[in-house]
């Protein structure tokens, strides 16, 4: 029986890069380590008794192993809050000094930060697509992944509009109808919001972004009778494109805004390659590398 499988290993280079991505951009409190050269980071960790070599070797054998100290596992974007009878709990979250979602809770409630919740759901759907060779789970991953990108921009634009003069406000609704496209937000608004000049159209993941966006549009947004993937090879290829077309793009956006990010974003751009197994006459790691879209 043919099925999908994610490689159960990382190369030494990939594992080291993953660890340093968490050191530089993970949600942890060792902020001074973020700015140090690699050698200085290794020296300080060694002085603390933290074996970077052992961590890298463990990740090579198990890419899903948690990275102690630097990987915050309490993530997701959706939380439950309860208040005792007769008690009020005031909740809000703050982004760049701007307060959002102020609520008074008198019982039990769900609190959700949409871009984080959507990205976590995208990754969970991607995992389900691999585990079950399920095309519809992959389409869900695309839908949630692009929703996360849109929600992240919406949040950052809200912060910008809260702080700027009326003349400098950014409006998602176009004067003649419709909304500003995600492409425009990435290419034109991102430099305005961050002061960082980034030409994402030259990055290796831009073509993957365009491919996945068209697939999402044709299957989920405006369904076409003949749209969608047909083979496991195409499904594997699409899942591998998720790394750069959505994962790496979300990573780059956080870099541009100079802010740490949740674990699932860092993990997404370092997902092991997904392959099709069960080809007659081939087995294990020697199986034909079909459906692989290398970064």
Secondary structure, DSSP 8 states (H G I E B T S, - for coil): --EEEE-S---HHHHHHHHHHHHHHSS-S-HHHHTS-HHHHHHHHHHHT--HHHHHHHHHH-TT---TTT-----SSEEEEE--TT--EEEEEEETTEEEEEEEESSEEEEE-HHHHHHHHHHHHHHHHHHHT-HHHHHHHHHHHHHHHHHHHHHHHHHHHHHS-GGG---SB-TTSSB--HHHIIIIIHHHHHS----GGGSTTHHHHHHHHHHHIIIIIS--TT-S--SHHHHHHHHHHHIIIIIIHHHHHHHHTT----HHHHHHTT---EEEE--TT--GGGS--TT----
